[in-house]
Amino acid sequence: QFALVESGGGLVQPGGSLRLSCEAPGLTLKQAAVSWFRQVPGKEREGISCITSSGGITKYVDSVKGRFTISRDNAKNTVYLQMNSLKPEETAIYYCAAKTPYLSDCELEASGMDYWGKGTLVTVSS
C-alpha cells in the first residue's frame, strides 16, 4: 500500500545537501516508527535511517552517520531526512516506510514495514 508520499529529491552536486520529506495523507504517523530506505537499480533496498514514534530514538547506517539527520513533526504528520555532503554513489531512489503501531523502537529492515511510498529520485552529479 502506497500510503506515504516522498518529496524533495532532485539533482545535487557532490558535497551538496537535500532535505527529503515523507508525508502521509491518509494515515496518521503519530504511533508509527518511520524509516528511510534507498535503492540503486539492480541492488537490494538499503535501510539508512529510522526514527521512533516519539522521535526519542534515531538510527543510522554507518555510511550516513554524521551526514544525514532524520527528524519528525507529528503535528504536520511528516518525517524528514536532511542529507548533507552527498556523494555520487548515493544516487538512488529514496523511499520512506512506516511500521504502525510501533512505539518502542524502529527498524532498518524492509520486510518489517507496513506502508511505503513510491520513492523520490536523488541524483548526485556534477
QUITA-V791765 format. One line per field, one symbol per residue. phi: phi as a letter, one per 20 degrees, with the letter a starting at -180 (. if undefined). psi: psi as a letter, one per 20 degrees, with the letter a starting at -180 (. if undefined). A space follows every 50 residues. Layout:
phi = ???
psi = ???
This chain:
phi = .eedcebofrebfgnecbdeccdcgdbeegddeccdcbbegncffdfdab bfgenfcccbfgfdgnddcebbcffelcdcceddlfdgfefaedcdbcdb fbeebbcdeffeeeccdencedddbe
psi = pmiqoqrirapqqpiaqqoqqoqnhjppjhjpppqprqpppirqppphqr prhijhpqqqqhiipihqpqrqnhhjlqqqoporlqqhijprppqqqqoq qnhiarqjphiiqhqrriqppppoq.
